[in-house]
Amino acid sequence: MTFRDETEKRPGGTGQEAAEEHTLRQVDPASGHPAGHTLESLLEISESMIRHCAVAVFAIDRNHRVIYWNIACEELTGIRADDVLGTSGHWRPFYLRERPCLSDLIIDGRQETMQEHYRVFGSSILLPHGLHAEGWFAEVGGRPRYLIFDASPVYDRAGEVVAAIETLQDITELKRVEEERERLNTELQDAMSKIKTLRGLIPICAGCKRIRDDKGYWNQLEQYVEEHSDASFSHGLCPECFRRFFPDAKKPEKD
């Protein structure tokens, strides 16, 4: 048996450049399939790869019916594949009422309406025709989750969109840590903004101990410090001043 290197290019053109993929492989000239594999075995391998993929994956056809719902998607959403395959209920794990998912927008070609459905959204960083969205969901699979959605079109040989595939990633714990860090940073910045610190040279009178402010006025020491810091004063007399102001009085001793 002989083998040849063949580069396969999936249909695309300028309208489907995101769907173009070049793969270098060894091909059996007799069957046209990679060496050691029949078409049936390749389909079985592909099916198993997606089904056991660690990332939650589902797919819908051009009629918005679910055609795939892998094991990870079952675990994440709490919905079995048998209960959703062949239906248009792929929205149910995420929303209280029917509304489009990313894959629906791709099927309908309504990518420009993403802002109506998501707060955080954009184009895929890997596929020009793919979509990305993320956000908090009150209850998915029995608990609140922060999910990342990525969806992309699936083309036939003629370059027509025949399906859309969507992946889900749960980054709830990571998002909670990120939000807690942002909260602490905000509190720290707020606290820092309230701290007043006296710095630099402060002009003070050597006689009366008054301080000159930026406008040239002379202020009592207590007034200046209180205006330029969070300190405050309580007034009393030290022993020497007490004897000076009240020479005939005896300051009571502590018990």
C-alpha positions as CSV (number, residue, x, y, z in Angstrom):
1,M,0.0,0.0,0.0
2,T,1.3,3.5,-0.9
3,F,0.4,6.8,0.8
4,R,0.4,10.3,-0.4
5,D,0.2,13.7,1.4
6,E,-3.0,15.5,0.7
7,T,-4.1,18.9,1.9
8,E,-7.8,19.2,2.4
9,K,-9.5,22.6,2.2
10,R,-13.0,22.9,3.4
11,P,-15.4,25.0,1.3
12,G,-15.4,28.7,2.2
13,G,-14.3,31.6,0.0
14,T,-14.4,35.1,1.4
15,G,-17.8,34.5,3.0
16,Q,-16.6,31.5,5.0
17,E,-12.9,32.1,5.6
18,A,-13.5,31.1,9.3
19,A,-14.5,27.6,8.2
20,E,-11.4,27.0,6.1
21,E,-9.1,24.4,7.6
22,H,-6.0,22.9,6.1
23,T,-5.0,19.5,7.4
24,L,-2.0,17.5,6.2
25,R,-2.7,13.8,6.4
26,Q,-1.7,10.5,5.0
27,V,-4.4,9.1,2.7
28,D,-5.0,5.6,1.4
29,P,-5.6,6.1,-2.4
30,A,-7.9,3.1,-2.5
31,S,-10.4,4.4,0.1
32,G,-9.7,8.1,0.2
33,H,-9.6,7.9,4.0
34,P,-6.7,8.2,6.4
35,A,-4.6,5.1,6.6
36,G,-6.0,2.4,8.7
37,H,-9.5,3.9,9.0
38,T,-12.8,3.3,7.2
39,L,-15.4,6.0,6.9
40,E,-17.5,4.2,9.5
41,S,-14.6,4.1,12.0
42,L,-13.8,7.8,11.4
43,L,-17.4,8.7,12.1
44,E,-17.3,6.6,15.2
45,I,-14.1,8.2,16.5
46,S,-15.5,11.7,15.8
47,E,-18.7,10.9,17.6
48,S,-16.8,9.6,20.6
49,M,-14.4,12.5,20.7
50,I,-17.3,15.1,20.9
51,R,-19.4,13.0,23.2
52,H,-16.5,12.5,25.7
53,C,-15.1,16.0,25.3
54,A,-14.4,17.7,28.7
55,V,-16.2,20.9,27.4
56,A,-20.0,21.1,27.3
57,V,-21.1,21.0,23.6
58,F,-24.4,21.1,21.9
59,A,-25.4,21.7,18.3
60,I,-28.6,22.7,16.4
61,D,-29.7,22.3,12.8
62,R,-30.9,25.0,10.5
63,N,-34.4,24.5,12.0
64,H,-33.2,25.2,15.5
65,R,-33.6,21.6,16.6
66,V,-31.0,20.0,18.9
67,I,-28.9,17.5,17.1
68,Y,-26.2,17.0,19.6
69,W,-25.9,17.3,23.4
70,N,-22.7,15.7,24.9
71,I,-22.1,14.2,28.3
72,A,-20.4,17.3,29.7
73,C,-23.5,19.3,28.6
74,E,-25.7,16.9,30.5
75,E,-23.6,17.3,33.6
76,L,-23.5,21.1,33.4
77,T,-27.1,21.7,32.7
78,G,-28.7,18.7,34.5
79,I,-30.7,17.9,31.3
80,R,-30.2,14.5,29.7
81,A,-29.6,14.4,25.9
82,D,-32.7,12.2,25.4
83,D,-34.9,14.9,26.8
84,V,-33.7,17.7,24.5
85,L,-32.6,16.0,21.2
86,G,-34.9,16.7,18.4
87,T,-36.5,19.7,20.2
88,S,-35.9,23.4,20.2
89,G,-35.6,23.5,24.0
90,H,-31.8,24.2,24.2
91,W,-32.6,27.6,25.8
92,R,-34.4,26.0,28.8
93,P,-31.3,25.4,31.1
94,F,-30.4,29.1,30.9
95,Y,-33.5,31.2,30.7
96,L,-37.0,31.4,32.2
97,R,-38.7,32.1,28.9
98,E,-37.8,31.2,25.3
99,R,-35.2,33.4,23.7
100,P,-32.3,32.8,21.3
101,C,-29.0,31.4,22.2
102,L,-25.8,32.3,20.3
103,S,-26.2,29.3,18.0
104,D,-29.7,30.6,17.0
105,L,-28.3,34.0,16.1
106,I,-25.8,32.2,13.8
107,I,-28.5,30.1,12.1
108,D,-30.7,33.2,11.5
109,G,-27.8,35.5,10.6
110,R,-28.7,37.9,13.4
111,Q,-25.3,38.5,14.9
112,E,-26.0,42.2,15.1
113,T,-28.7,41.7,17.7
114,M,-26.3,40.2,20.3
115,Q,-26.5,43.4,22.4
116,E,-30.2,42.8,22.9
117,H,-29.5,39.5,24.7
118,Y,-26.1,39.7,26.3
119,R,-24.2,42.2,28.4
120,V,-20.8,40.9,27.6
121,F,-20.4,39.8,24.0
122,G,-18.3,40.0,20.9
123,S,-16.8,38.0,18.0
124,S,-14.8,34.9,18.6
125,I,-11.1,35.5,18.9
126,L,-10.4,32.4,16.9
127,L,-13.1,32.3,14.2
128,P,-14.2,35.5,12.4
129,H,-17.7,34.1,12.0
130,G,-17.9,32.7,15.6
131,L,-19.6,34.5,18.5
132,H,-18.7,34.9,22.1
133,A,-20.8,35.9,25.1
134,E,-20.7,35.4,28.9
135,G,-22.5,36.3,32.1
136,W,-24.1,35.2,35.4
137,F,-27.1,32.9,35.3
138,A,-29.3,32.5,38.4
139,E,-29.6,28.7,38.2
140,V,-28.0,26.3,35.7
141,G,-27.8,22.7,36.8
142,G,-29.2,23.6,40.2
143,R,-26.9,26.5,41.2
144,P,-25.8,30.0,40.1
145,R,-23.1,29.9,37.4
146,Y,-20.9,32.3,35.4
147,L,-20.8,30.8,31.9
148,I,-18.9,31.5,28.8
149,F,-20.6,30.7,25.5
150,D,-18.8,30.3,22.1
151,A,-20.7,29.4,19.0
152,S,-19.7,28.9,15.3
153,P,-21.4,27.9,12.1
154,V,-21.1,24.5,10.5
155,Y,-21.0,24.4,6.6
156,D,-21.8,21.8,4.0
157,R,-19.7,21.2,0.9
158,A,-21.5,24.0,-0.9
159,G,-20.5,26.5,1.8
160,E,-24.1,26.8,3.2
161,V,-24.7,27.0,6.9
162,V,-26.4,23.7,7.9
163,A,-25.9,23.8,11.7
164,A,-24.3,25.7,14.5
165,I,-22.2,24.3,17.4
166,E,-22.0,25.9,20.8
167,T,-19.7,25.3,23.7
168,L,-20.2,26.2,27.4
169,Q,-17.6,26.8,30.0
170,D,-18.3,27.2,33.7
171,I,-15.8,29.7,35.3
172,T,-17.9,30.5,38.4
173,E,-15.2,30.0,41.0
174,L,-12.7,32.0,38.9
175,K,-15.2,34.8,38.5
176,R,-16.0,34.9,42.2
177,V,-12.4,35.3,43.0
178,E,-12.0,38.0,40.4
179,E,-15.1,39.9,41.7
180,E,-13.9,39.6,45.3
181,R,-10.5,41.0,44.3
182,E,-12.2,43.9,42.5
183,R,-14.4,44.6,45.6
184,L,-11.3,44.7,47.9
185,N,-9.5,46.9,45.5
186,T,-12.4,49.3,45.4
187,E,-12.6,49.4,49.2
188,L,-8.9,50.0,49.4
189,Q,-9.0,52.9,46.9
190,D,-12.0,54.4,48.8
191,A,-10.1,54.1,52.1
192,M,-7.0,55.6,50.6
193,S,-9.0,58.6,49.2
194,K,-10.1,59.4,52.7
195,I,-6.7,59.4,54.2
196,K,-5.2,62.9,54.6
197,T,-1.4,63.1,55.1
198,L,0.6,66.2,56.1
199,R,3.7,66.4,54.0
200,G,6.4,68.9,53.2
201,L,7.5,72.1,55.0
202,I,4.8,73.7,57.2
203,P,5.4,77.4,58.0
204,I,4.9,77.9,61.7
205,C,5.4,80.9,63.9
206,A,8.2,80.4,66.4
207,G,6.4,82.6,68.9
208,C,2.7,81.9,68.9
209,K,3.0,78.6,67.1
210,R,0.3,79.5,64.5
211,I,0.6,78.0,61.0
212,R,0.3,79.8,57.7
213,D,-2.0,78.1,55.2
214,D,-1.8,78.2,51.4
215,K,-3.8,81.4,51.2
216,G,-1.4,83.2,53.6
217,Y,-3.7,83.2,56.6
218,W,-2.3,82.3,60.1
219,N,-4.3,79.5,61.8
220,Q,-4.2,78.0,65.2
221,L,-2.2,74.8,65.2
222,E,-5.3,72.7,66.1
223,Q,-7.4,74.2,63.3
224,Y,-4.7,73.6,60.7
225,V,-4.1,70.0,61.7
226,E,-7.8,69.1,61.8
227,E,-8.4,70.6,58.4
228,H,-5.5,68.7,56.8
229,S,-5.9,65.4,58.5
230,D,-8.4,63.1,60.2
231,A,-6.9,64.0,63.6
232,S,-8.9,65.9,66.2
233,F,-7.9,67.5,69.5
234,S,-9.1,67.4,73.1
235,H,-7.9,70.2,75.4
236,G,-6.5,70.1,78.9
237,L,-3.6,71.5,80.9
238,C,-0.2,69.9,81.5
239,P,1.1,70.1,85.1
240,E,3.4,73.0,84.4
241,C,0.7,75.1,82.7
242,F,-1.8,74.2,85.4
243,R,0.6,75.6,88.1
244,R,1.3,78.7,85.9
245,F,-2.4,79.5,85.3
246,F,-3.6,78.5,88.8
247,P,-0.7,79.1,91.2
248,D,-2.9,79.0,94.3
249,A,-4.7,75.8,93.3
250,K,-3.6,72.3,94.0
251,K,-4.3,69.8,91.3
252,P,-6.1,66.8,92.8
253,E,-4.0,63.7,92.9
254,K,-5.1,60.5,91.5
255,D,-6.2,57.8,93.9
